[in-house]
Amino acid sequence: MPKVVVFHAGKEEYALPIENVLSIEKVEEIRPIPHLPQFVMGIIKVREEMIPVLDLGNILYGTSAATETGMFLLVVQTKTLQIGLVVKEAKEILEVSDESITNVGLLAYSKTNYFSGIINLEDKMITQIDADVLVESLESIKEIKDYVNEQKAHQN
């Protein structure tokens, strides 16, 4: 049975496949980067790796998590690059059956094509996110990758 990491962003619960989540960290000092989209909070160093920090609440709802305290950083590996997603609460790791995951009509909508399904549990529904599709759908991702690679080059 697949395992997912469940977390809050905005007022909703979301999940990422556990194989995409490298770690869950407390949000430390994020170095801001000027002239990048609002959803990019900056860059942070996690285990000697420079990663861009994305505000998932801003991506999904247009509201910033920057003013909130007690936020968590999900360090996520995608095909393209490693990212940090700032979320309200990293709640739990769940084992979900394949039967509990259903596709939804919104998946066809181009602005939400990173929703890979709905996990339908007895007491709640959790939207599952495909991290690879999420990252590739973001405006300016090429510039963000270039900036991170440039910072890594200066580090070495």
VOFIMI-830825 format. One record per atom (N, C-alpha, C): x, y, z. Coordinates in steps of 0.2 Angstrom, whole numbers, plus 2048, in hexadecimal, padded with zeros to 3 digits. Each point is the difference from the previous one (the first is absolute). Layout:
N
XYZ...
//
This chain:
156
8047FA8007FC8068008048068007FF8057FC8048068007FF8048068068048028008048068008077FD7FD8058048008077FF8018048068038067FF8018048057FA8058007FD8018057FA8058018028068037FE8067FD8018068037FB8057FE8008068037FB8057FF8038067FC7FD8027FB8018067FD7FA8047FF8008068017F98048007FC7FD8067FA7FE7FE7FB7FD8057FF7F97FF8047FD7FB7FE7F97FE8067FC8017FF7F98008057FB8018027FE7F98067FF7FF8037FD7FA8057FA8028027FD7FB8057FA8018058007FA8067FE8018057FE7FB8027F98018017FD7FB8037F98018078008048007FB8058068018048077FF7FD8007FD7FA8067FF7FC8038077FE7FB8057FF8038077FE8028048067FE7FE8068028048068077FE8038058048008067FE8028018018087FC8068028008018077FB8058027FF8018067FB8058038048048058018077FF8048048047FC8068038038038057FD8068038028057FB7FD8057FF8028067FB8058048048068007FD8058048038018077FC8058038008018067FC8007FF7F97FC8037FC7FF8007F98038067FD8057FF7FC8038067FD7FC8027FA7FD8068007FB8027FB8048027F97FD7FF7FB8038017F97FB8057FC8038067FF7FC8057FC7FE7FE7F97FB8037FE7FD7FF7F97FE7F97FE7FF7FC8057FD7F97FE7F88018017FC7FB7FE7F98008017FF8008087FA8028017FE8018078007F98047FF7FB7FD7FF7F98038077FE8028068037FE8067FE8028028048068017FD8058028048078078018008047FC7FC8078018008047FA8008067FF8038047FB7FF8037FE8078007F98018027FE8078057FA7FF8057FF8058057FB7FF7FD7FA8057FF7FB7FD7FE7FA8048057FA7FF8047FE8058057FB7FF8058017FB8038068008048027FB7FE8017F97F98007FF7FD8017F97FC8068008018047FB7FC8067FF7FA7FF7FC7FA8018037FA7FF7FD7FB8068007FC8017FB7FC8058007FA7FE8057FD8068037FB7FF8057F98037FC7FB7FB7FF7FA8027FD7FA8008067FC8067FF7FB8008057FA7FD7FC7FE7FA8037FB7FC7FD7F98048017FF8038057FA8048017FF8057FB8058037FE8008067FB7FF7FC7F98037FB7FF7FF7FC7F97F97FE7FF7FD7FE8067F97FD7FF7FA8058018028058057FA8058028028077FF8068027FE8028068008018048068017FC8068018038078067FE8028048048038077FF8028007FD8078057FB8018017FD8078058048038038057FD8068038037FF8038077FA8028017FE8038067FF7FC8067FF7F97FE7FE7FC8058067FC8047FF7FE8068057FD8047FE7F98008067FC8027FF7F98017FF7FC7F98038037FB7FF7FC7F98057FB7FF7FF7FB7FC8047FB7FF8038007F98057FD7FE8038007FA8017F87FE7FC7FF7FA8007F97FD8068007FB8057FD8018057FF7FB7FE7FB7FB7FF8027FA7FD7FC7FB8057FF7FA8017FA7FE8047FE7FA7FB7FF7FA8018047FB7FD8007FA8057FE7FA7FD7FE7FA8057FE7FB8048067FE7FE8068018038067FE8058038057FE8008068048038057FD7FF8078048018057FE7FF8077FD8078027FA7FF8037FD8068037FE8008077FF8058037FD8008077F98037FF7FB7FD8037F98028007FE8038077FE8068017FE8028067F97FE8017FE7FD8067FA7FE8017FE8018077F98008027FE8028078027FA8057FF7FA7FE8007FB8048027FA7FD8057FC8018017FA7FD7FD7FB8057FB7FD7FF7FC7FD8058027F88018007FC7FB8017F98018027FD7F98027FA8018027FB7FA7FA7FB8007FD8007FB7FA7FB7FF8017FB7FB7FE7FA8018007FB7FB7F98007FD8008007FA7F98017FC8007FA7FB7FA7FD8007FF7FB7FB7FF8037F98017FD7FB7FF8027F97F98027FF7FC7FC8037F88017FF7FE8068038038038057FE8068038028067FC8048007FB8038057FC7FB8017F97FD8057FF7FC8017FA8028067FC7FF8007FA8028057FC7FA8058008018077FF7FB8058008008037FA7FA8037FE7FF8047FA8058067FF8028038068048068008077FE7FE8027FA7FF8067FE7FE8018037F87FB8007FD8008027F98018087FF7FF8038058008088008088018018028047FB8078017FF8038048067FD8048048038038068007FB8067FD7FB8008017FB8058027F97FE8048007FB8017F97FD8057FD8058038038058047FD8057FD7FC8057F98008007FC7FC8058007F97FD8037FB8038007FA7FD7FA7FB8027FC8028057FA7FD8027FE8028077FA7FD8027FD8018078017FA8038038008068007FA8057F98018047FC7FB7FF7F98008038017FB8068008038068007FC8067F98018047FF7FC8057F98008037FE8078038058038037FE8078038038067FC8037FF7FB8038067FC8027FE7F98018067FC8037FF7FA8068047FF8067FD7FE8068047FF8028007F98028067FD8028017FA8077FE7FF8027FB7FB8077FE7FF8038057FB8068028018048047FB8067FC7FD8008017FA8067FD7FC8058068008067FF8048058058018038027F98017FB7FC8048017F97FB8057FC7FA7FE7FF7FB8047FC8008078047FF8018068008068048068047FE8067FE8008068047FF8008027F97FF7FB7FB8008027F97FA8057FE7FB8008047FB8057FE8018078028058018048018078038038047FB7FE8068008038067FC8078018038048017FB8078028028057FA8037FD7FA7FF8047FB8038077FF7FD8018027FA8077FF7FD8048058037FE8078018048058048027FD8077FB7FD8038027FE8078057FB8007FF7FB7FB8067FB8008068037FE8008047FB8078047FF8038038067FC8048048028038058037FB8057FD7FB8028027FB8058077FD7FD8007FE7FA8067FD7FD8068058007FF8077FF8058058018028008077FC8008058028008078047FA8027FE7FA7FD8047FA8028078017FD8018037FA8068017FC8058048047FD8068038048048048027FD8077FC7FB8028017FD8078077FC7FF8007FD7FA8067FB7FF8068037FF
//
